[in-house]
Amino acid sequence: MRALVVAVFAGACAHTSIPPSLVADAPVTQPPDQERHYTVWLGGARVGAIVERERWSHAGVVLERTETMRFLRGDSLVALVTTIEVVADNALVPSRITWSELGPSNRQAEAIHDAHGWHVDGHDADATRADLPRADMPEDAVPAELVPLLTRRDGRFSGRVFLVARGFLVGTGRIEPAAPGRLVARLWFGPSVAEATIDVDGDGSYARIIDGEGVIARRTTAAQATEAFEPVDLIAATSIPISGHGSRLVIDGDIALPPVPGQVAHPLSDGIEIALSPRLPGALPDEERGPDRGAEIRALVAAVRSSIVPDLAAGPTTATRAASATAGDCTTFALAYAAHAAKRAIPTRVVTGLRVDGDRLIRHRWAVSWTGSAWIAVDAAFGAAPAGGDLIGLALHDADDAGLVAGEAALTMVRSATRR
């Protein structure tokens, strides 16, 4: 599955907005232009670089942020260049955002804020250009990329923000001081919350950001940020080694495992013992009982499996694009299956978690579906229904961008795994 490598101060966890009462007055003195460079790390390995530029004028500020990522997924090299430009007035009230992503697939979008609120227009290689007014984007929400400037000015924030590179996904965030020179950021999507820790320079700019995915962005010099580095395998870098020997699998982490089919968890004094089998029914609430749809689910899994070519280098997908995808990773398979199941009114949720791969746990996504009398695990990436025996579900969520972000936040809660 796709690891979250967007380490922002502007990161998936470091996003929040500022109430109108805090942005009413423009600064008396025009700030100087600035340029900041960051290196991005995951699992102790370098995965990219970020450059931010502020250009100030009497009209306000133009903030440009370019993130360049380069890494391996298995044997596949992935290179992504994401550029986001935010135009705001002197009071840091945004008026226009442009976004582009160059990689396995090229995408772009623009958001304009006017008297009627936010309006989004975008297109990619798989969709025709269309105006996409976002009724779910609150008028007072601000782009996450603007948050560091708001933090530098006011020191703390609370309100609604949207993640431009995650389909303009809206959340509610808060950034508060935790100690001298340190901030804690929290971003809520419904009941799910993601967190980040931010160290601040003497000028109020972000010096280091550690997000809930384990991504670290460190401020550095331009020369260091442009140094060449060998790409690392993100699957290996984010995997969890399984130590010890035996038939019992025990994990250590601050997490309550969802009662999804295929697993049963038993708390221990030093961790959680997990039994794994496709025969385990789980304990999810029943849906309405009806005719057995097991054969229909298996046929749908086979159809999705045959229509998508496994490709770890394929670009990231969304719930709306997955149904027509022809190549992708486990997230693509899970979202495509969920989209087709929804069309057939088969109750389905997506699971984010880990897959046992020899002597390690690797990140993975699959689904659970209601057969009419029971829930079963469905792993379209491997053509399995029921699936299980090698899957550890950490988060159960909807097949949408908010669900994916919430699911990703659970991945770093597992610290270690042992066979006993």
Sequence and secondary structure as in RCSB ss.txt:
>XXXX:A:sequence
MRALVVAVFAGACAHTSIPPSLVADAPVTQPPDQERHYTVWLGGARVGAIVERERWSHAGVVLERTETMRFLRGD
SLVALVTTIEVVADNALVPSRITWSELGPSNRQAEAIHDAHGWHVDGHDADATRADLPRADMPEDAVPAELVPLL
TRRDGRFSGRVFLVARGFLVGTGRIEPAAPGRLVARLWFGPSVAEATIDVDGDGSYARIIDGEGVIARRTTAAQA
TEAFEPVDLIAATSIPISGHGSRLVIDGDIALPPVPGQVAHPLSDGIEIALSPRLPGALPDEERGPDRGAEIRAL
VAAVRSSIVPDLAAGPTTATRAASATAGDCTTFALAYAAHAAKRAIPTRVVTGLRVDGDRLIRHRWAVSWTGSAW
IAVDAAFGAAPAGGDLIGLALHDADDAGLVAGEAALTMVRSATRR
>XXXX:A:secstr
        TTSSSS     GGGSSS  SS    EEEEEEEEETTEEEEEEEEEEEEETTEEEEEEEEEEEEEETT
EEEEEEEEEEEEE TT  EEEEEEEEESSS EEEEEEEETTEEEEEEEETTEEEEEE  TTS TT EEGGGHHHH
HHHHS EEEEEEEGGGTSEEEEEEEEEEETTEEEEEEEETTEEEEEEEEE TTS EEEEEETTSEEEEEE HHHH
T      BHHHHT EEEEE SS EEEEES      TTEEEEEETTEEEEEE TT           S  HHHHHHH
HHHHHHHSEE TTS    HHHHTT SEE HHHHHHHHHHHHHHTT  EEEEEEEEEETTEEEEEEEEEEE SS E
EEEBGGGTBSS  SSEEEEEEE SSHHHHHHHHHHGGGEEEEEE 
